[in-house]
């Protein structure tokens, strides 16, 4: 091959390589993401669930659970950016291509996806009538036409009868809607700025103070009294095995000062009578409050009669003068 032919071949090869590199850079490598424009929803995923609220019945001290339908919506989002393309100032230039020499253009109507994320929304629905739920995997309850379930056995109250237990979880399960937990607490001495009922975020467990849910005020007060408390306790004189009876405590404040954090507790040698809590909280002058508890009489009696005492406490301590004792005969 002559030198002249060699030079021609060399020039041709260099031109081809330059053309390929220039075209590759211009068409592919210089197409990139530009300014953020918007966030798009790629998809939404809905899951059927339920919510539950704790309150107290208007006719007594029976816990009420209100069940409502709920949709847990997971939203998948993506950030969208402008698509820009960088074109070399002159495709015929040789040597390195510097960005400051490039021509930058926005491609109209074309966008590039960026960061992806998820967020969860809770959509509350209507009450769930005539649905069956289990409590702690032991008890089964059914809602009424308004989605309410009366805890007639006072399972929730018994959950907190042990004074050494101030909190715990209540598990509620539905065959199709899944399982929910409620974190229950009981603050017998609550600070004035202390909120115990907390609305959860989608990933948190609801926190409910039992006394607050019952509409009772156990806030610590600076000025309280204990004089003028009138206590009436109603329960049967005779009880029959395998039956349930109700004991009702009526508290009236006939004094001039609020009686702070009032509560009553039963004491007995027999376990089925012992340790039942009656809650009243801050009892204002002239106000009357009522609280009832249920007792299941066992099959066999330890004696012909059972004995139980009702002791009274408030923020100033035990009120020994208010102690009342009863004897329950067996039929």
C-alpha angles and dihedrals in degrees: 000000000000122000090246092054090045092054091049091050092047092051091049093050092049091050092050093049091047091050093049094048093045093048092046093051094045096046102039122005098048095053106101148150119285136178121351110255111173147324117257129199109235096185144332126223118200125200123190114232140142142240129216133203128195122219140143129261117252093230099053147329098306116132114237124207116200115199122200133178117256137188119211105204121195112199119200112205136184130194114234125211136189116265112232131182127208116212121191112248090239122012090202094060116115127216127034119345111230119207094228088063093052126102111233119205133175113231105228115236094004121112135180124220119236136171118006126211143167133224131182128221127191115215114194117218139188128300116283109235124198095004126143122230133176123223117215089339090284110075127050122208135179127212123233127231090287095050092255128134122195113215092219092169089054091230091160093052092048087053088069102035090102104085091208089063115075100161144020144145127272114206119209122185137187123191095233105016097054132229133312133188129210120200106221124200137175120207110188091176109037124179117235093247096042116111112192102177106078126185106225132230115234092272099043134084116244113252116213128179107215095212093048091048088054090055093248124144115220095163114142110250127202095215117046140142140198103205121107099033113150115191125192120186121193123192135136122274092220130036133192126220117260093019134111122231131184128231115199126196118198116194124192126182108215093167132093099248135058115264104226126228096342118192139158130213132190123231124196141145088235114079096218090061099037129094103013112154125217114193129205108147119190108007111198124211112282093013127125124202132185130204127177135194132190127227127199111215110221125232096248125044124218088216141353089273136026126220127212134171129203113215124193131217136179135168091284093056138259118348101216093179089063095057112125126189129198139191118215116201122211117236 
